[in-house]
Amino acid sequence: MVSDFDFTIHGPKSYRENVKCSRTMQDLYAQVETKRRLALSFKEYNYFLNEATLHVGLMIS
């Protein structure tokens, strides 16, 4: 993984390496974005669960 970024500091040696680097960055960005979306949906789900539990609790009492 580290080797993918080595040549970016000194400049790309070839077109193929440049493409490889940009793909690696895109993959990393996609992973981060997916995790962020999952975290958001989990927060929303948790919030919904808490609201539903509160609502049911109020109805029972």
mmCIF file as Biopython writes it, N, C-alpha, C and O atoms, coordinates in Angstrom:
data_model
#
loop_
_atom_site.group_PDB
_atom_site.id
_atom_site.type_symbol
_atom_site.label_atom_id
_atom_site.label_alt_id
_atom_site.label_comp_id
_atom_site.label_asym_id
_atom_site.label_entity_id
_atom_site.label_seq_id
_atom_site.pdbx_PDB_ins_code
_atom_site.Cartn_x
_atom_site.Cartn_y
_atom_site.Cartn_z
_atom_site.occupancy
_atom_site.B_iso_or_equiv
_atom_site.auth_seq_id
_atom_site.auth_asym_id
_atom_site.pdbx_PDB_model_num
ATOM 1   N N  . MET A ? 1  ? 0.832   -1.195 0.000   1.0 0.0 1  A 1 
ATOM 2   C CA . MET A ? 1  ? 0.000   0.000  0.000   1.0 0.0 1  A 1 
ATOM 3   C C  . MET A ? 1  ? 0.877   1.260  0.000   1.0 0.0 1  A 1 
ATOM 4   O O  . MET A ? 1  ? 0.600   2.225  -0.712  1.0 0.0 1  A 1 
ATOM 5   N N  . VAL A ? 2  ? 1.930   1.229  0.806   1.0 0.0 2  A 1 
ATOM 6   C CA . VAL A ? 2  ? 2.808   2.399  0.884   1.0 0.0 2  A 1 
ATOM 7   C C  . VAL A ? 2  ? 3.481   2.657  -0.453  1.0 0.0 2  A 1 
ATOM 8   O O  . VAL A ? 2  ? 3.680   3.809  -0.838  1.0 0.0 2  A 1 
ATOM 9   N N  . SER A ? 3  ? 3.836   1.578  -1.174  1.0 0.0 3  A 1 
ATOM 10  C CA . SER A ? 3  ? 4.540   1.742  -2.441  1.0 0.0 3  A 1 
ATOM 11  C C  . SER A ? 3  ? 3.695   2.492  -3.461  1.0 0.0 3  A 1 
ATOM 12  O O  . SER A ? 3  ? 4.244   3.127  -4.361  1.0 0.0 3  A 1 
ATOM 13  N N  . ASP A ? 4  ? 2.369   2.432  -3.341  1.0 0.0 4  A 1 
ATOM 14  C CA . ASP A ? 4  ? 1.504   3.157  -4.270  1.0 0.0 4  A 1 
ATOM 15  C C  . ASP A ? 4  ? 1.690   4.665  -4.145  1.0 0.0 4  A 1 
ATOM 16  O O  . ASP A ? 4  ? 1.475   5.405  -5.105  1.0 0.0 4  A 1 
ATOM 17  N N  . PHE A ? 5  ? 2.091   5.117  -2.957  1.0 0.0 5  A 1 
ATOM 18  C CA . PHE A ? 5  ? 2.200   6.549  -2.721  1.0 0.0 5  A 1 
ATOM 19  C C  . PHE A ? 5  ? 3.623   7.076  -2.843  1.0 0.0 5  A 1 
ATOM 20  O O  . PHE A ? 5  ? 3.831   8.289  -2.874  1.0 0.0 5  A 1 
ATOM 21  N N  . ASP A ? 6  ? 4.613   6.175  -2.913  1.0 0.0 6  A 1 
ATOM 22  C CA . ASP A ? 6  ? 6.011   6.603  -2.921  1.0 0.0 6  A 1 
ATOM 23  C C  . ASP A ? 6  ? 6.318   7.567  -4.054  1.0 0.0 6  A 1 
ATOM 24  O O  . ASP A ? 6  ? 6.958   8.595  -3.834  1.0 0.0 6  A 1 
ATOM 25  N N  . PHE A ? 7  ? 5.867   7.247  -5.270  1.0 0.0 7  A 1 
ATOM 26  C CA . PHE A ? 7  ? 6.260   8.037  -6.424  1.0 0.0 7  A 1 
ATOM 27  C C  . PHE A ? 7  ? 5.475   9.341  -6.525  1.0 0.0 7  A 1 
ATOM 28  O O  . PHE A ? 7  ? 5.852   10.225 -7.295  1.0 0.0 7  A 1 
ATOM 29  N N  . THR A ? 8  ? 4.391   9.477  -5.764  1.0 0.0 8  A 1 
ATOM 30  C CA . THR A ? 8  ? 3.607   10.710 -5.859  1.0 0.0 8  A 1 
ATOM 31  C C  . THR A ? 8  ? 4.373   11.875 -5.235  1.0 0.0 8  A 1 
ATOM 32  O O  . THR A ? 8  ? 4.198   13.026 -5.635  1.0 0.0 8  A 1 
ATOM 33  N N  . ILE A ? 9  ? 5.217   11.571 -4.259  1.0 0.0 9  A 1 
ATOM 34  C CA . ILE A ? 9  ? 5.985   12.628 -3.600  1.0 0.0 9  A 1 
ATOM 35  C C  . ILE A ? 9  ? 7.035   13.182 -4.560  1.0 0.0 9  A 1 
ATOM 36  O O  . ILE A ? 9  ? 7.264   14.391 -4.606  1.0 0.0 9  A 1 
ATOM 37  N N  . HIS A ? 10 ? 7.674   12.291 -5.330  1.0 0.0 10 A 1 
ATOM 38  C CA . HIS A ? 10 ? 8.740   12.698 -6.243  1.0 0.0 10 A 1 
ATOM 39  C C  . HIS A ? 10 ? 8.204   12.990 -7.639  1.0 0.0 10 A 1 
ATOM 40  O O  . HIS A ? 10 ? 8.956   13.423 -8.512  1.0 0.0 10 A 1 
ATOM 41  N N  . GLY A ? 11 ? 6.937   12.763 -7.854  1.0 0.0 11 A 1 
ATOM 42  C CA . GLY A ? 11 ? 6.357   12.924 -9.183  1.0 0.0 11 A 1 
ATOM 43  C C  . GLY A ? 11 ? 6.218   11.569 -9.845  1.0 0.0 11 A 1 
ATOM 44  O O  . GLY A ? 11 ? 7.031   10.676 -9.606  1.0 0.0 11 A 1 
ATOM 45  N N  . PRO A ? 12 ? 5.202   11.403 -10.673 1.0 0.0 12 A 1 
ATOM 46  C CA . PRO A ? 12 ? 4.963   10.101 -11.311 1.0 0.0 12 A 1 
ATOM 47  C C  . PRO A ? 12 ? 6.067   9.745  -12.310 1.0 0.0 12 A 1 
ATOM 48  O O  . PRO A ? 12 ? 6.563   10.606 -13.037 1.0 0.0 12 A 1 
ATOM 49  N N  . LYS A ? 13 ? 6.440   8.471  -12.334 1.0 0.0 13 A 1 
ATOM 50  C CA . LYS A ? 13 ? 7.482   8.016  -13.249 1.0 0.0 13 A 1 
ATOM 51  C C  . LYS A ? 13 ? 6.897   7.686  -14.623 1.0 0.0 13 A 1 
ATOM 52  O O  . LYS A ? 13 ? 7.571   7.836  -15.642 1.0 0.0 13 A 1 
ATOM 53  N N  . SER A ? 14 ? 5.656   7.241  -14.645 1.0 0.0 14 A 1 
ATOM 54  C CA . SER A ? 14 ? 5.046   6.882  -15.920 1.0 0.0 14 A 1 
ATOM 55  C C  . SER A ? 14 ? 3.541   7.067  -15.835 1.0 0.0 14 A 1 
ATOM 56  O O  . SER A ? 14 ? 2.982   7.270  -14.758 1.0 0.0 14 A 1 
ATOM 57  N N  . TYR A ? 15 ? 2.900   6.993  -16.987 1.0 0.0 15 A 1 
ATOM 58  C CA . TYR A ? 15 ? 1.441   7.138  -17.039 1.0 0.0 15 A 1 
ATOM 59  C C  . TYR A ? 15 ? 0.765   6.027  -16.258 1.0 0.0 15 A 1 
ATOM 60  O O  . TYR A ? 15 ? -0.217  6.260  -15.554 1.0 0.0 15 A 1 
ATOM 61  N N  . ARG A ? 16 ? 1.301   4.803  -16.385 1.0 0.0 16 A 1 
ATOM 62  C CA . ARG A ? 16 ? 0.693   3.657  -15.703 1.0 0.0 16 A 1 
ATOM 63  C C  . ARG A ? 16 ? 0.705   3.853  -14.186 1.0 0.0 16 A 1 
ATOM 64  O O  . ARG A ? 16 ? -0.291  3.577  -13.517 1.0 0.0 16 A 1 
ATOM 65  N N  . GLU A ? 17 ? 1.813   4.321  -13.651 1.0 0.0 17 A 1 
ATOM 66  C CA . GLU A ? 17 ? 1.904   4.546  -12.205 1.0 0.0 17 A 1 
ATOM 67  C C  . GLU A ? 17 ? 0.984   5.677  -11.769 1.0 0.0 17 A 1 
ATOM 68  O O  . GLU A ? 17 ? 0.400   5.635  -10.686 1.0 0.0 17 A 1 
ATOM 69  N N  . ASN A ? 18 ? 0.862   6.690  -12.625 1.0 0.0 18 A 1 
ATOM 70  C CA . ASN A ? 18 ? -0.021  7.808  -12.321 1.0 0.0 18 A 1 
ATOM 71  C C  . ASN A ? 18 ? -1.465  7.317  -12.212 1.0 0.0 18 A 1 
ATOM 72  O O  . ASN A ? 18 ? -2.184  7.689  -11.285 1.0 0.0 18 A 1 
ATOM 73  N N  . VAL A ? 19 ? -1.880  6.491  -13.154 1.0 0.0 19 A 1 
ATOM 74  C CA . VAL A ? 19 ? -3.232  5.935  -13.145 1.0 0.0 19 A 1 
ATOM 75  C C  . VAL A ? 19 ? -3.426  5.063  -11.910 1.0 0.0 19 A 1 
ATOM 76  O O  . VAL A ? 19 ? -4.471  5.108  -11.261 1.0 0.0 19 A 1 
ATOM 77  N N  . LYS A ? 20 ? -2.396  4.263  -11.591 1.0 0.0 20 A 1 
ATOM 78  C CA . LYS A ? 20 ? -2.464  3.385  -10.426 1.0 0.0 20 A 1 
ATOM 79  C C  . LYS A ? 20 ? -2.665  4.204  -9.157  1.0 0.0 20 A 1 
ATOM 80  O O  . LYS A ? 20 ? -3.456  3.833  -8.289  1.0 0.0 20 A 1 
ATOM 81  N N  . CYS A ? 21 ? -1.950  5.311  -9.054  1.0 0.0 21 A 1 
ATOM 82  C CA . CYS A ? 21 ? -2.067  6.164  -7.875  1.0 0.0 21 A 1 
ATOM 83  C C  . CYS A ? 21 ? -3.471  6.754  -7.783  1.0 0.0 21 A 1 
ATOM 84  O O  . CYS A ? 21 ? -4.080  6.743  -6.712  1.0 0.0 21 A 1 
ATOM 85  N N  . SER A ? 22 ? -3.987  7.268  -8.893  1.0 0.0 22 A 1 
ATOM 86  C CA . SER A ? 22 ? -5.301  7.898  -8.839  1.0 0.0 22 A 1 
ATOM 87  C C  . SER A ? 22 ? -6.369  6.866  -8.509  1.0 0.0 22 A 1 
ATOM 88  O O  . SER A ? 22 ? -7.340  7.175  -7.819  1.0 0.0 22 A 1 
ATOM 89  N N  . ARG A ? 23 ? -6.196  5.642  -8.998  1.0 0.0 23 A 1 
ATOM 90  C CA . ARG A ? 23 ? -7.156  4.582  -8.667  1.0 0.0 23 A 1 
ATOM 91  C C  . ARG A ? 23 ? -7.103  4.250  -7.185  1.0 0.0 23 A 1 
ATOM 92  O O  . ARG A ? 23 ? -8.134  4.037  -6.548  1.0 0.0 23 A 1 
ATOM 93  N N  . THR A ? 24 ? -5.890  4.208  -6.643  1.0 0.0 24 A 1 
ATOM 94  C CA . THR A ? 24 ? -5.738  3.924  -5.215  1.0 0.0 24 A 1 
ATOM 95  C C  . THR A ? 24 ? -6.427  5.001  -4.395  1.0 0.0 24 A 1 
ATOM 96  O O  . THR A ? 24 ? -7.122  4.700  -3.424  1.0 0.0 24 A 1 
ATOM 97  N N  . MET A ? 25 ? -6.234  6.257  -4.784  1.0 0.0 25 A 1 
ATOM 98  C CA . MET A ? 25 ? -6.865  7.362  -4.064  1.0 0.0 25 A 1 
ATOM 99  C C  . MET A ? 25 ? -8.384  7.275  -4.184  1.0 0.0 25 A 1 
ATOM 100 O O  . MET A ? 25 ? -9.100  7.526  -3.214  1.0 0.0 25 A 1 
ATOM 101 N N  . GLN A ? 26 ? -8.877  6.920  -5.370  1.0 0.0 26 A 1 
ATOM 102 C CA . GLN A ? 26 ? -10.323 6.773  -5.560  1.0 0.0 26 A 1 
ATOM 103 C C  . GLN A ? 26 ? -10.865 5.657  -4.685  1.0 0.0 26 A 1 
ATOM 104 O O  . GLN A ? 26 ? -11.934 5.793  -4.089  1.0 0.0 26 A 1 
ATOM 105 N N  . ASP A ? 27 ? -10.133 4.553  -4.608  1.0 0.0 27 A 1 
ATOM 106 C CA . ASP A ? 27 ? -10.556 3.430  -3.764  1.0 0.0 27 A 1 
ATOM 107 C C  . ASP A ? 27 ? -10.622 3.850  -2.303  1.0 0.0 27 A 1 
ATOM 108 O O  . ASP A ? 27 ? -11.588 3.548  -1.602  1.0 0.0 27 A 1 
ATOM 109 N N  . LEU A ? 28 ? -9.584  4.549  -1.851  1.0 0.0 28 A 1 
ATOM 110 C CA . LEU A ? 28 ? -9.560  5.012  -0.462  1.0 0.0 28 A 1 
ATOM 111 C C  . LEU A ? 28 ? -10.724 5.949  -0.193  1.0 0.0 28 A 1 
ATOM 112 O O  . LEU A ? 28 ? -11.390 5.848  0.837   1.0 0.0 28 A 1 
ATOM 113 N N  . TYR A ? 29 ? -10.966 6.867  -1.130  1.0 0.0 29 A 1 
ATOM 114 C CA . TYR A ? 29 ? -12.066 7.820  -0.959  1.0 0.0 29 A 1 
ATOM 115 C C  . TYR A ? 29 ? -13.401 7.087  -0.911  1.0 0.0 29 A 1 
ATOM 116 O O  . TYR A ? 29 ? -14.270 7.416  -0.104  1.0 0.0 29 A 1 
ATOM 117 N N  . ALA A ? 30 ? -13.557 6.091  -1.779  1.0 0.0 30 A 1 
ATOM 118 C CA . ALA A ? 30 ? -14.807 5.320  -1.807  1.0 0.0 30 A 1 
ATOM 119 C C  . ALA A ? 30 ? -15.013 4.581  -0.487  1.0 0.0 30 A 1 
ATOM 120 O O  . ALA A ? 30 ? -16.131 4.522  0.024   1.0 0.0 30 A 1 
ATOM 121 N N  . GLN A ? 31 ? -13.939 4.017  0.064   1.0 0.0 31 A 1 
ATOM 122 C CA . GLN A ? 31 ? -14.047 3.312  1.345   1.0 0.0 31 A 1 
ATOM 123 C C  . GLN A ? 31 ? -14.458 4.267  2.456   1.0 0.0 31 A 1 
ATOM 124 O O  . GLN A ? 31 ? -15.328 3.952  3.267   1.0 0.0 31 A 1 
ATOM 125 N N  . VAL A ? 32 ? -13.824 5.440  2.487   1.0 0.0 32 A 1 
ATOM 126 C CA . VAL A ? 32 ? -14.144 6.426  3.522   1.0 0.0 32 A 1 
ATOM 127 C C  . VAL A ? 32 ? -15.589 6.879  3.383   1.0 0.0 32 A 1 
ATOM 128 O O  . VAL A ? 32 ? -16.312 6.989  4.373   1.0 0.0 32 A 1 
ATOM 129 N N  . GLU A ? 33 ? -16.008 7.143  2.139   1.0 0.0 33 A 1 
ATOM 130 C CA . GLU A ? 33 ? -17.376 7.602  1.886   1.0 0.0 33 A 1 
ATOM 131 C C  . GLU A ? 33 ? -18.386 6.541  2.307   1.0 0.0 33 A 1 
ATOM 132 O O  . GLU A ? 33 ? -19.416 6.864  2.899   1.0 0.0 33 A 1 
ATOM 133 N N  . THR A ? 34 ? -18.096 5.278  2.005   1.0 0.0 34 A 1 
ATOM 134 C CA . THR A ? 34 ? -19.000 4.188  2.386   1.0 0.0 34 A 1 
ATOM 135 C C  . THR A ? 34 ? -19.116 4.099  3.898   1.0 0.0 34 A 1 
ATOM 136 O O  . THR A ? 34 ? -20.214 3.955  4.436   1.0 0.0 34 A 1 
ATOM 137 N N  . LYS A ? 35 ? -17.975 4.184  4.586   1.0 0.0 35 A 1 
ATOM 138 C CA . LYS A ? 35 ? -18.002 4.110  6.050   1.0 0.0 35 A 1 
ATOM 139 C C  . LYS A ? 35 ? -18.769 5.283  6.640   1.0 0.0 35 A 1 
ATOM 140 O O  . LYS A ? 35 ? -19.497 5.126  7.620   1.0 0.0 35 A 1 
ATOM 141 N N  . ARG A ? 36 ? -18.605 6.474  6.034   1.0 0.0 36 A 1 
ATOM 142 C CA . ARG A ? 36 ? -19.302 7.654  6.533   1.0 0.0 36 A 1 
ATOM 143 C C  . ARG A ? 36 ? -20.814 7.478  6.369   1.0 0.0 36 A 1 
ATOM 144 O O  . ARG A ? 36 ? -21.586 7.790  7.276   1.0 0.0 36 A 1 
ATOM 145 N N  . ARG A ? 37 ? -21.226 6.977  5.208   1.0 0.0 37 A 1 
ATOM 146 C CA . ARG A ? 37 ? -22.656 6.755  4.966   1.0 0.0 37 A 1 
ATOM 147 C C  . ARG A ? 37 ? -23.218 5.709  5.910   1.0 0.0 37 A 1 
ATOM 148 O O  . ARG A ? 37 ? -24.325 5.863  6.425   1.0 0.0 37 A 1 
ATOM 149 N N  . LEU A ? 38 ? -22.459 4.645  6.137   1.0 0.0 38 A 1 
ATOM 150 C CA . LEU A ? 38 ? -22.904 3.608  7.071   1.0 0.0 38 A 1 
ATOM 151 C C  . LEU A ? 38 ? -23.060 4.181  8.471   1.0 0.0 38 A 1 
ATOM 152 O O  . LEU A ? 38 ? -24.028 3.882  9.170   1.0 0.0 38 A 1 
ATOM 153 N N  . ALA A ? 39 ? -22.104 5.004  8.874   1.0 0.0 39 A 1 
ATOM 154 C CA . ALA A ? 39 ? -22.170 5.607  10.207  1.0 0.0 39 A 1 
ATOM 155 C C  . ALA A ? 39 ? -23.388 6.507  10.320  1.0 0.0 39 A 1 
ATOM 156 O O  . ALA A ? 39 ? -24.074 6.501  11.342  1.0 0.0 39 A 1 
ATOM 157 N N  . LEU A ? 40 ? -23.662 7.283  9.273   1.0 0.0 40 A 1 
ATOM 158 C CA . LEU A ? 40 ? -24.828 8.167  9.287   1.0 0.0 40 A 1 
ATOM 159 C C  . LEU A ? 40 ? -26.116 7.365  9.361   1.0 0.0 40 A 1 
ATOM 160 O O  . LEU A ? 40 ? -27.007 7.687  10.146  1.0 0.0 40 A 1 
ATOM 161 N N  . SER A ? 41 ? -26.218 6.312  8.540   1.0 0.0 41 A 1 
ATOM 162 C CA . SER A ? 41 ? -27.447 5.526  8.542   1.0 0.0 41 A 1 
ATOM 163 C C  . SER A ? 41 ? -27.622 4.820  9.885   1.0 0.0 41 A 1 
ATOM 164 O O  . SER A ? 41 ? -28.746 4.644  10.355  1.0 0.0 41 A 1 
ATOM 165 N N  . PHE A ? 42 ? -26.508 4.417  10.504  1.0 0.0 42 A 1 
ATOM 166 C CA . PHE A ? 42 ? -26.593 3.775  11.813  1.0 0.0 42 A 1 
ATOM 167 C C  . PHE A ? 42 ? -27.086 4.774  12.857  1.0 0.0 42 A 1 
ATOM 168 O O  . PHE A ? 42 ? -27.895 4.431  13.719  1.0 0.0 42 A 1 
ATOM 169 N N  . LYS A ? 43 ? -26.589 6.022  12.774  1.0 0.0 43 A 1 
ATOM 170 C CA . LYS A ? 43 ? -27.049 7.065  13.698  1.0 0.0 43 A 1 
ATOM 171 C C  . LYS A ? 43 ? -28.544 7.300  13.520  1.0 0.0 43 A 1 
ATOM 172 O O  . LYS A ? 43 ? -29.283 7.397  14.500  1.0 0.0 43 A 1 
ATOM 173 N N  . GLU A ? 44 ? -28.992 7.392  12.259  1.0 0.0 44 A 1 
ATOM 174 C CA . GLU A ? 44 ? -30.413 7.612  11.991  1.0 0.0 44 A 1 
ATOM 175 C C  . GLU A ? 44 ? -31.237 6.447  12.515  1.0 0.0 44 A 1 
ATOM 176 O O  . GLU A ? 44 ? -32.308 6.642  13.090  1.0 0.0 44 A 1 
ATOM 177 N N  . TYR A ? 45 ? -30.736 5.239  12.315  1.0 0.0 45 A 1 
ATOM 178 C CA . TYR A ? 45 ? -31.438 4.042  12.775  1.0 0.0 45 A 1 
ATOM 179 C C  . TYR A ? 45 ? -31.539 4.044  14.302  1.0 0.0 45 A 1 
ATOM 180 O O  . TYR A ? 45 ? -32.591 3.745  14.866  1.0 0.0 45 A 1 
ATOM 181 N N  . ASN A ? 46 ? -30.432 4.384  14.958  1.0 0.0 46 A 1 
ATOM 182 C CA . ASN A ? 46 ? -30.424 4.478  16.423  1.0 0.0 46 A 1 
ATOM 183 C C  . ASN A ? 46 ? -31.422 5.511  16.912  1.0 0.0 46 A 1 
ATOM 184 O O  . ASN A ? 46 ? -32.161 5.275  17.867  1.0 0.0 46 A 1 
ATOM 185 N N  . TYR A ? 47 ? -31.438 6.659  16.247  1.0 0.0 47 A 1 
ATOM 186 C CA . TYR A ? 47 ? -32.356 7.734  16.618  1.0 0.0 47 A 1 
ATOM 187 C C  . TYR A ? 47 ? -33.800 7.264  16.472  1.0 0.0 47 A 1 
ATOM 188 O O  . TYR A ? 47 ? -34.635 7.505  17.344  1.0 0.0 47 A 1 
ATOM 189 N N  . PHE A ? 48 ? -34.082 6.590  15.359  1.0 0.0 48 A 1 
ATOM 190 C CA . PHE A ? 48 ? -35.430 6.075  15.111  1.0 0.0 48 A 1 
ATOM 191 C C  . PHE A ? 48 ? -35.824 5.063  16.188  1.0 0.0 48 A 1 
ATOM 192 O O  . PHE A ? 48 ? -36.947 5.086  16.692  1.0 0.0 48 A 1 
ATOM 193 N N  . LEU A ? 49 ? -34.892 4.182  16.531  1.0 0.0 49 A 1 
ATOM 194 C CA . LEU A ? 49 ? -35.160 3.185  17.575  1.0 0.0 49 A 1 
ATOM 195 C C  . LEU A ? 49 ? -35.465 3.860  18.910  1.0 0.0 49 A 1 
ATOM 196 O O  . LEU A ? 49 ? -36.410 3.480  19.603  1.0 0.0 49 A 1 
ATOM 197 N N  . ASN A ? 50 ? -34.666 4.856  19.265  1.0 0.0 50 A 1 
ATOM 198 C CA . ASN A ? 50 ? -34.884 5.572  20.523  1.0 0.0 50 A 1 
ATOM 199 C C  . ASN A ? 50 ? -36.236 6.262  20.535  1.0 0.0 50 A 1 
ATOM 200 O O  . ASN A ? 50 ? -36.951 6.215  21.536  1.0 0.0 50 A 1 
ATOM 201 N N  . GLU A ? 51 ? -36.592 6.907  19.423  1.0 0.0 51 A 1 
ATOM 202 C CA . GLU A ? 51 ? -37.879 7.594  19.329  1.0 0.0 51 A 1 
ATOM 203 C C  . GLU A ? 51 ? -39.029 6.597  19.449  1.0 0.0 51 A 1 
ATOM 204 O O  . GLU A ? 51 ? -40.006 6.846  20.155  1.0 0.0 51 A 1 
ATOM 205 N N  . ALA A ? 52 ? -38.901 5.463  18.751  1.0 0.0 52 A 1 
ATOM 206 C CA . ALA A ? 52 ? -39.959 4.447  18.775  1.0 0.0 52 A 1 
ATOM 207 C C  . ALA A ? 52 ? -40.117 3.874  20.182  1.0 0.0 52 A 1 
ATOM 208 O O  . ALA A ? 52 ? -41.236 3.688  20.660  1.0 0.0 52 A 1 
ATOM 209 N N  . THR A ? 53 ? -38.998 3.598  20.837  1.0 0.0 53 A 1 
ATOM 210 C CA . THR A ? 53 ? -39.038 3.060  22.199  1.0 0.0 53 A 1 
ATOM 211 C C  . THR A ? 53 ? -39.699 4.054  23.146  1.0 0.0 53 A 1 
ATOM 212 O O  . THR A ? 53 ? -40.520 3.677  23.982  1.0 0.0 53 A 1 
ATOM 213 N N  . LEU A ? 54 ? -39.334 5.323  23.006  1.0 0.0 54 A 1 
ATOM 214 C CA . LEU A ? 54 ? -39.920 6.368  23.842  1.0 0.0 54 A 1 
ATOM 215 C C  . LEU A ? 54 ? -41.425 6.459  23.604  1.0 0.0 54 A 1 
ATOM 216 O O  . LEU A ? 54 ? -42.209 6.574  24.547  1.0 0.0 54 A 1 
ATOM 217 N N  . HIS A ? 55 ? -41.815 6.407  22.339  1.0 0.0 55 A 1 
ATOM 218 C CA . HIS A ? 55 ? -43.229 6.516  21.966  1.0 0.0 55 A 1 
ATOM 219 C C  . HIS A ? 55 ? -44.030 5.351  22.549  1.0 0.0 55 A 1 
ATOM 220 O O  . HIS A ? 55 ? -45.102 5.549  23.120  1.0 0.0 55 A 1 
ATOM 221 N N  . VAL A ? 56 ? -43.499 4.138  22.401  1.0 0.0 56 A 1 
ATOM 222 C CA . VAL A ? 56 ? -44.178 2.947  22.930  1.0 0.0 56 A 1 
ATOM 223 C C  . VAL A ? 56 ? -44.238 3.019  24.452  1.0 0.0 56 A 1 
ATOM 224 O O  . VAL A ? 56 ? -45.254 2.669  25.051  1.0 0.0 56 A 1 
ATOM 225 N N  . GLY A ? 57 ? -43.159 3.469  25.073  1.0 0.0 57 A 1 
ATOM 226 C CA . GLY A ? 57 ? -43.124 3.607  26.530  1.0 0.0 57 A 1 
ATOM 227 C C  . GLY A ? 57 ? -44.184 4.577  27.025  1.0 0.0 57 A 1 
ATOM 228 O O  . GLY A ? 57 ? -44.823 4.332  28.048  1.0 0.0 57 A 1 
ATOM 229 N N  . LEU A ? 58 ? -44.373 5.669  26.312  1.0 0.0 58 A 1 
ATOM 230 C CA . LEU A ? 58 ? -45.393 6.649  26.692  1.0 0.0 58 A 1 
ATOM 231 C C  . LEU A ? 58 ? -46.794 6.075  26.510  1.0 0.0 58 A 1 
ATOM 232 O O  . LEU A ? 58 ? -47.690 6.342  27.312  1.0 0.0 58 A 1 
ATOM 233 N N  . MET A ? 59 ? -46.980 5.286  25.454  1.0 0.0 59 A 1 
ATOM 234 C CA . MET A ? 59 ? -48.299 4.698  25.189  1.0 0.0 59 A 1 
ATOM 235 C C  . MET A ? 59 ? -48.661 3.684  26.271  1.0 0.0 59 A 1 
ATOM 236 O O  . MET A ? 59 ? -49.816 3.610  26.692  1.0 0.0 59 A 1 
ATOM 237 N N  . ILE A ? 60 ? -47.671 2.897  26.725  1.0 0.0 60 A 1 
ATOM 238 C CA . ILE A ? 60 ? -47.929 1.862  27.738  1.0 0.0 60 A 1 
ATOM 239 C C  . ILE A ? 60 ? -48.252 2.510  29.079  1.0 0.0 60 A 1 
ATOM 240 O O  . ILE A ? 60 ? -49.180 2.088  29.770  1.0 0.0 60 A 1 
ATOM 241 N N  . SER A ? 61 ? -47.495 3.526  29.444  1.0 0.0 61 A 1 
ATOM 242 C CA . SER A ? 61 ? -47.733 4.180  30.732  1.0 0.0 61 A 1 
ATOM 243 C C  . SER A ? 61 ? -48.913 5.123  30.569  1.0 0.0 61 A 1 
ATOM 244 O O  . SER A ? 61 ? -49.306 5.792  31.524  1.0 0.0 61 A 1 
#
